[in-house]
Amino acid sequence: MSSSDRVLNAAVLGATGTVGQRFIVLLSKNPMFRIHSLGASERSVGKPYSQATKWKMSELMPEEAKNAVVKNCDPANYAGCDVVFSGLDASVAGDIEKSFFEADFAVFSNAKNYRMVPNVPLCVPVVNTDHYALIAAQRAALGLKKGFIVTNSNCSTSGLVVPLKALQDRFGPLKRAIVTTLQAISGAGYPGVASLDILDNIVPLISGEEPKMEEEVLKILGGLSQDTSVCTPLDDLRISATCNRVPVIDGHTECVNLEFANAPPSVEEVKRCLREYTCEAQDLGCFSAPKHIINVTEEEDRPSPASTGTPEMACRSPWPHSRVPRVPHQVHTTCAQHHPRRCRCQHPQCRVCCQEGPPLICITRLWLLCLRLECVAMPLVVLLY
Ligand SMILES: NC(=O)c1ccc[n+]([C@@H]2O[C@H](COP(=O)([O-])OP(=O)(O)OC[C@H]3O[C@@H](n4cnc5c(N)ncnc54)[C@H](OP(=O)(O)O)[C@@H]3O)[C@@H](O)[C@H]2O)c1
């Protein structure tokens, strides 16, 4: 359904955290939803939300959340909820989310726990809405009538797959993708990274982030089996991610080098392709679908976290200065070693360090300001209901 007069009752699990707060702001602005229930840990249970949470959003706390009493995350307390958004810590999300979808709730999770399960959609709604077809198989496998779980991706992944999808659809398969991220502090939740670690510094590794990003991209850009029972990740894209935490509050920046399997498009063709990219959520008129999915900017100082506005406005991926690199074979990593086999990660499964074959020739170098996770969750729900 693209729009509806029916207002859905929404619950937020992990409501007191960074993701939960963002959900509350977005739900309060979206006419399709009413905030019905807020859940968190025993630390918060029984308190009015305004006392249980350290509110960190730039917007004021929505009135409807302020006095809601925080519940524990037991499905029995959520009768009447149509949709459950989870911003739970990954250490507890697995069991709690399972108890909700097994109790026939529609669960949309930001946590990593179920992302790579073959019959669980890992969806970036401006990219792979066709993966919702997995829900029928998931329900059949688990014996559920209405319940299901859909996950969204790591925030760096969600920014990267949008332009990759646009380019892949227009110019054929990608052969290699090398990405270096400059990730904001808010991505680590609250209180997040210690100030002495991040002030005047760059943290050169985000534990677990690199393999997660590589796997997720392949799943999201992949297809489905013929009977739509499982996802079939891409197996011919070599991808390598290097992830850094930088002293920026909101907005991840990613430096991306790509190689196409076919003859590479020109820079102008790449720009046109990115500008023209559209998605199903727009066609359906979803409330939170971005007007322009990818903004190609020409200014030298854009995109940057400072120039791109608030997270809500960043439902776009600005890309300036696509260009043919001056140095053939170059790879951009944080240690600036310009050769693919000097990829810094040394991970045994890294598809760049370990691969043999012709040297990398990047056809273009692109900059991307990452989509924030909140941009992707809402159109997803609208599409499903
Ligand atoms: N931050 C991002 O940009 C981002 C992006 C993508 C995905 N994610 C994922 O989204 C999830 C939430 O991230 P976050 O940054 O919002 O984390 P966070 O700020 O640390 O919040 C964690 C939330 O989980 C709740 N919680 C912890 N233990 C619990 C328990 N035993 N039972 C019930 N609730 C419990 C906390 O409640 P209390 O306050 O009561 O302890 C809090 O509401 C994580 O899985 C993270 O990996 C985050």
The ligand as an ORCA input file, in Angstrom:
! r2SCAN-3c Opt
* xyz 0 1
  N      23.726      4.335     16.353
  C      23.610      4.078     15.047
  O      23.755      4.961     14.196
  C      23.278      2.678     14.573
  C      23.235      2.445     13.210
  C      22.860      1.203     12.723
  C      22.553      0.187     13.608
  N      22.647      0.392     14.947
  C      22.284     -0.731     15.831
  O      21.078     -0.376     16.517
  C      21.106     -0.897     17.843
  C      20.973      0.232     18.848
  O      22.088      1.114     18.703
  P      22.200      2.448     19.576
  O      23.344      3.167     19.008
  O      20.883      3.126     19.651
  O      22.558      1.833     21.032
  P      22.362      2.506     22.465
  O      22.305      3.983     22.354
  O      23.401      1.885     23.322
  O      20.905      1.975     22.944
  C      20.672      0.625     23.288
  C      19.218      0.425     23.714
  O      19.060     -0.975     24.069
  C      18.416     -1.033     25.345
  N      18.816     -2.238     26.073
  C      20.062     -2.586     26.475
  N      20.015     -3.764     27.160
  C      18.722     -4.134     27.189
  C      18.030     -5.244     27.758
  N      18.665     -6.206     28.444
  N      16.693     -5.313     27.581
  C      16.023     -4.358     26.891
  N      16.623     -3.278     26.350
  C      17.952     -3.172     26.494
  C      18.867      0.218     26.075
  O      17.963      0.493     27.126
  P      18.439      1.247     28.505
  O      18.644      2.689     28.139
  O      17.281      1.030     29.399
  O      19.693      0.571     28.966
  C      18.802      1.233     24.940
  O      17.477      1.676     24.779
  C      22.419     -1.662     17.972
  O      22.164     -3.021     17.734
  C      23.303     -1.023     16.926
  O      24.301     -1.881     16.484
  C      22.990      1.621     15.455
*
